[in-house]
C-alpha cells in the first residue's frame, strides 16, 4: 500500500486484514516492527484525538518525528502543498500524516507520481473522508460483535458536514451492515440514500446494535445556522437522552468520534455509561493507526498472517 487516503480504495479482504491486525497489536499477538521511519504530521485543521493518536502510534513504532507546524510553514508564504511535501521528501521524510480542509487534497498529489513525494496518510479531508477514524470505528464494532453482516447501525447528527458519517456509511454498507441515519433533515445529504435510509430519531431504537452520534460541526455551518442553533432543542430532538438510552437493547453500544459536546448530542451521564464505547474508540485508535502505518512498510498488511 503506497498511500492510505480512503478506506474504500481497499478490498474487503484488505480492510478485514487491517481490522484483525489492529486487534492483534492491541492484544499483543503481533510484535511491532523494528524498522524505523521519519514521519511528519501536518494538521492544517485542529485536532486532539487524531493528531495525538498518530503521535502515540509513531512513538510505539519508534519512528522519528520531524516537527513541522503548518501554521508557521512556508505554505503561509505561498508555497504549494505539493512543494512542501516534496521538500520533506527531499530531506528524508518517509511518511506524512496530513489533515486539510480541502476535500480530496491527496488526489492531485498522488497523480503527480513524483519520486520525491513521501507516502501519504489522510488524517481527514474537508467533509470527505476520515479513513483512520473509520478503521478504529470498524475495529471497535468488530471487537464487540465479531461480524458486520446485518448489524443495525444508526448514524445520527450533522451528516452533511461530517467526514466520519460519509466514510463510515460507505464502508459499513460494503461490509453488509444495515445502516440508517437520523438528525436534522436539512443536514441529510440526498446521496446518503445509496448507503441506507433516513429514520426519525425515536424510530426503532430497540432494534439497534450500534448508535453512532456525531457532533454539530459549527465551524462548517453558515452564520445564520449557528445563530439559530439551540442546544437544548437539539438534545431533545436528536440527542441521546436517558429515555432513549433505556430503549436500546442491553448488548447495543454507543459510539462517538469525539470531541463530545456533553448535554447536546449525548447526556453528560451517558458518555461513560455501560453501553458507551467512546473512550474505547480512542484507545483503539492507537492500534488502528499502528496497523495503518505498518501497512505502508515493506511488509504489506495483506501479507501478515492473522487468523
C-alpha positions as CSV (number, residue, x, y, z in Angstrom):
1,X,0.0,0.0,0.0
2,X,1.8,3.1,-1.2
3,X,-0.6,5.6,0.4
4,X,-3.5,5.4,2.9
5,X,-6.1,8.0,1.9
6,X,-9.5,6.4,1.5
7,X,-10.6,3.1,3.2
8,X,-13.0,2.5,0.3
9,X,-10.0,2.2,-2.1
10,X,-9.3,-1.2,-0.3
11,X,-10.9,-4.5,-0.9
12,X,-13.0,-6.1,1.9
13,X,-10.2,-8.6,2.4
14,X,-7.7,-5.8,2.9
15,X,-10.0,-4.0,5.3
16,X,-10.6,-7.1,7.4
17,X,-6.9,-7.7,7.5
18,X,-6.3,-4.2,8.8
19,X,-9.0,-4.7,11.5
20,X,-7.5,-8.0,12.6
21,X,-4.0,-6.6,12.5
22,X,-5.2,-3.7,14.7
23,X,-6.7,-6.1,17.3
24,X,-3.6,-8.3,17.2
25,X,-1.4,-5.3,18.1
26,X,-3.8,-4.4,20.9
27,X,-3.9,-8.0,22.3
28,X,-0.1,-8.3,22.0
29,X,-0.5,-11.2,19.5
30,X,1.8,-9.4,17.0
31,X,5.2,-7.9,17.6
32,X,5.8,-4.3,16.5
33,X,8.1,-4.0,13.5
34,X,11.5,-2.6,14.4
35,X,12.2,-0.8,11.1
36,X,12.2,3.0,11.8
37,X,10.8,5.7,9.6
38,X,10.9,9.5,9.5
39,X,7.4,11.0,9.8
40,X,5.9,14.4,9.7
41,X,2.4,15.2,11.0
42,X,0.8,18.2,9.2
43,X,-2.5,19.3,10.6
44,X,-3.9,22.3,8.7
45,X,-7.1,21.8,10.8
46,X,-7.4,21.5,14.6
47,X,-7.2,18.0,16.1
48,X,-6.7,16.4,19.5
49,X,-7.6,12.7,19.2
50,X,-6.3,12.1,15.7
51,X,-3.1,14.0,16.0
52,X,-2.1,12.6,19.4
53,X,-3.2,9.1,18.4
54,X,-0.9,9.1,15.4
55,X,1.9,10.5,17.5
56,X,1.4,7.7,20.1
57,X,1.3,5.1,17.3
58,X,4.5,6.5,15.8
59,X,6.2,6.6,19.2
60,X,5.3,2.9,19.9
61,X,6.8,2.1,16.5
62,X,10.0,4.1,17.3
63,X,9.5,6.4,14.3
64,X,11.4,9.7,14.3
65,X,9.1,12.7,14.2
66,X,10.1,15.7,12.0
67,X,8.4,18.8,13.5
68,X,6.6,20.9,11.0
69,X,3.9,23.4,12.0
70,X,1.6,24.2,9.1
71,X,0.6,27.5,10.6
72,X,4.3,28.6,10.6
73,X,5.4,26.7,7.5
74,X,6.2,28.1,4.0
75,X,2.6,27.4,2.9
76,X,1.9,30.7,4.7
77,X,4.3,32.3,2.2
78,X,2.5,30.9,-0.8
79,X,4.4,27.6,-1.2
80,X,2.1,25.0,-2.7
81,X,1.2,21.9,-0.7
82,X,2.9,19.8,-3.4
83,X,6.2,21.6,-3.0
84,X,6.0,21.5,0.8
85,X,5.6,17.7,0.7
86,X,8.4,17.3,-2.0
87,X,10.7,19.3,0.3
88,X,10.0,17.0,3.1
89,X,10.6,14.0,0.9
90,X,13.8,15.5,-0.4
91,X,15.2,15.9,3.1
92,X,14.4,12.3,4.0
93,X,10.8,12.2,5.4
94,X,9.3,8.8,4.6
95,X,5.7,9.4,5.6
96,X,3.5,12.5,6.0
97,X,0.2,12.3,8.0
98,X,-1.9,15.2,6.8
99,X,-5.2,16.8,7.6
100,X,-6.6,19.5,5.3
101,X,-9.9,21.4,4.9
102,X,-9.9,20.7,1.1
103,X,-11.8,17.6,0.1
104,X,-9.6,15.0,-1.7
105,X,-6.5,17.1,-1.2
106,X,-4.4,13.9,-1.9
107,X,-5.7,13.2,-5.4
108,X,-3.6,15.7,-7.4
109,X,-0.6,14.9,-5.3
110,X,-0.8,11.2,-6.0
111,X,-1.5,11.9,-9.6
112,X,1.9,13.7,-9.9
113,X,3.6,10.3,-9.3
114,X,6.7,12.2,-8.1
115,X,9.6,10.1,-6.7
116,X,10.1,13.0,-4.2
117,X,6.6,12.7,-2.7
118,X,6.5,10.9,0.7
119,X,3.9,8.2,1.4
120,X,0.7,10.0,2.4
121,X,-1.8,9.2,5.2
122,X,-5.1,11.0,5.1
123,X,-5.9,12.3,8.6
124,X,-9.1,13.9,7.3
125,X,-10.1,15.9,4.2
126,X,-12.8,18.6,4.5
127,X,-16.1,16.8,4.8
128,X,-14.9,14.0,2.6
129,X,-13.1,11.1,4.2
130,X,-11.6,10.2,7.6
131,X,-10.2,6.7,6.9
132,X,-8.2,6.2,10.2
133,X,-11.3,7.1,12.2
134,X,-13.4,4.7,10.1
135,X,-10.8,1.9,10.7
136,X,-10.9,2.4,14.5
137,X,-14.7,2.5,14.4
138,X,-14.8,-0.8,12.5
139,X,-12.2,-2.2,14.9
140,X,-14.4,-1.3,17.9
141,X,-17.6,-2.8,16.3
142,X,-15.8,-6.0,15.3
143,X,-14.2,-6.3,18.7
144,X,-17.7,-6.1,20.2
145,X,-19.6,-8.3,17.8
146,X,-17.1,-10.3,15.7
147,X,-19.0,-9.6,12.5
148,X,-20.7,-6.8,10.5
149,X,-23.3,-8.6,8.4
150,X,-26.9,-7.5,9.2
151,X,-25.9,-5.4,12.2
152,X,-28.3,-2.4,12.6
153,X,-26.2,0.7,12.8
154,X,-27.6,4.2,13.0
155,X,-25.5,7.4,12.5
156,X,-27.1,10.5,14.0
157,X,-26.3,14.2,13.7
158,X,-24.7,16.6,11.3
159,X,-24.4,14.3,8.4
160,X,-23.9,16.9,5.7
161,X,-20.6,18.2,7.2
162,X,-19.2,15.1,8.8
163,X,-16.4,13.2,7.1
164,X,-16.9,10.4,9.7
165,X,-20.5,9.9,8.6
166,X,-19.6,9.5,4.9
167,X,-16.6,7.3,5.5
168,X,-18.4,5.0,7.8
169,X,-21.7,4.9,5.8
170,X,-19.8,3.8,2.7
171,X,-17.7,1.1,4.3
172,X,-20.4,-0.3,6.6
173,X,-22.7,-0.9,3.7
174,X,-19.9,-2.7,1.8
175,X,-19.4,-4.9,4.9
176,X,-23.1,-5.9,5.0
177,X,-24.4,-3.8,7.9
178,X,-27.9,-2.3,7.8
179,X,-27.3,1.5,8.0
180,X,-29.8,4.1,9.0
181,X,-29.5,7.8,9.6
182,X,-31.1,10.5,11.7
183,X,-30.6,14.1,12.6
184,X,-31.9,17.4,11.2
185,X,-33.3,16.7,7.8
186,X,-31.7,19.8,6.3
187,X,-28.3,18.2,7.1
188,X,-29.2,14.9,5.4
189,X,-27.4,14.6,2.0
190,X,-29.6,13.1,-0.7
191,X,-26.8,10.8,-1.9
192,X,-26.8,9.0,1.5
193,X,-29.8,7.1,0.2
194,X,-27.3,4.8,-1.5
195,X,-25.9,3.8,1.8
196,X,-29.1,3.5,4.0
197,X,-32.3,5.1,5.0
198,X,-33.3,8.2,6.9
199,X,-35.4,7.5,10.0
200,X,-36.9,9.6,12.8
201,X,-34.7,9.6,15.9
202,X,-37.1,7.6,18.0
203,X,-38.0,5.0,15.3
204,X,-36.6,1.5,16.0
205,X,-34.2,2.4,18.8
206,X,-34.9,-1.0,20.3
207,X,-33.5,-2.8,17.2
208,X,-30.2,-1.0,17.0
209,X,-26.9,-2.7,17.7
210,X,-24.8,0.4,17.3
211,X,-25.8,4.0,17.8
212,X,-23.2,6.4,16.5
213,X,-23.6,10.0,17.4
214,X,-21.9,13.0,15.7
215,X,-21.2,16.5,16.9
216,X,-22.6,19.5,15.1
217,X,-19.8,21.0,13.0
218,X,-20.3,24.6,13.9
219,X,-17.1,25.6,12.1
220,X,-18.6,24.4,8.8
221,X,-22.1,25.9,9.2
222,X,-23.4,29.2,7.9
223,X,-23.5,32.0,10.4
224,X,-27.3,32.0,10.3
225,X,-27.5,28.3,11.1
226,X,-25.2,28.8,14.1
227,X,-27.3,31.8,15.2
228,X,-30.5,29.7,15.1
229,X,-28.9,26.6,16.8
230,X,-30.4,25.9,20.3
231,X,-28.5,23.3,22.3
232,X,-31.5,22.2,24.5
233,X,-33.8,21.8,21.5
234,X,-31.2,19.8,19.5
235,X,-30.6,17.5,22.5
236,X,-34.3,16.9,23.0
237,X,-34.9,16.1,19.3
238,X,-31.7,14.3,18.3
239,X,-29.6,13.7,21.3
240,X,-29.1,10.5,23.4
241,X,-31.3,11.2,26.4
242,X,-31.7,8.8,29.4
243,X,-35.0,7.7,28.0
244,X,-33.5,6.8,24.6
245,X,-30.6,5.1,26.3
246,X,-33.0,2.8,28.1
247,X,-34.8,1.8,24.9
248,X,-31.5,0.4,23.5
249,X,-31.0,-3.3,23.8
250,X,-28.7,-4.5,26.5
251,X,-25.9,-5.5,24.1
252,X,-26.1,-2.3,22.0
253,X,-23.2,0.0,22.0
254,X,-22.9,3.8,21.8
255,X,-20.1,5.4,19.7
256,X,-19.0,8.9,19.0
257,X,-15.8,10.1,17.1
258,X,-15.4,13.0,19.6
259,X,-15.0,15.7,20.7
260,X,-18.2,15.1,22.6
261,X,-20.4,18.1,23.4
262,X,-21.9,16.8,26.6
263,X,-25.6,17.6,27.0
264,X,-26.1,18.2,23.3
265,X,-25.6,15.1,21.3
266,X,-25.4,12.9,24.4
267,X,-26.4,13.4,28.0
268,X,-23.4,14.1,30.3
269,X,-24.0,11.0,32.4
270,X,-24.2,8.7,29.4
271,X,-20.7,9.5,27.9
272,X,-19.2,6.8,30.2
273,X,-22.2,4.6,30.7
274,X,-22.0,0.8,30.4
275,X,-23.1,0.8,26.7
276,X,-20.7,3.6,25.8
277,X,-17.6,2.7,23.8
278,X,-16.5,6.3,23.3
279,X,-13.2,6.1,25.2
280,X,-12.6,2.5,23.9
281,X,-12.7,4.0,20.4
282,X,-9.9,6.4,21.4
283,X,-7.8,3.6,22.9
284,X,-8.4,1.5,19.8
285,X,-7.3,4.4,17.6
286,X,-3.7,4.0,18.5
287,X,-3.6,0.4,17.4
288,X,-5.6,1.1,14.3
289,X,-3.1,3.7,13.3
290,X,-0.2,1.4,14.1
291,X,-1.8,-1.0,11.6
292,X,-2.1,1.8,9.1
293,X,1.5,2.9,9.4
294,X,2.9,-0.6,9.3
295,X,0.9,-1.3,6.2
296,X,3.0,1.3,4.5
297,X,6.2,-0.5,5.2
298,X,7.8,-3.2,3.0
299,X,5.8,-5.9,4.7
300,X,2.3,-5.3,3.3
301,X,-0.6,-5.7,5.6
302,X,-2.2,-8.4,3.5
303,X,1.0,-10.5,3.8
304,X,0.7,-10.6,7.6
305,X,-0.9,-13.9,8.7
306,X,-3.6,-13.1,11.2
307,X,-6.3,-15.8,11.7
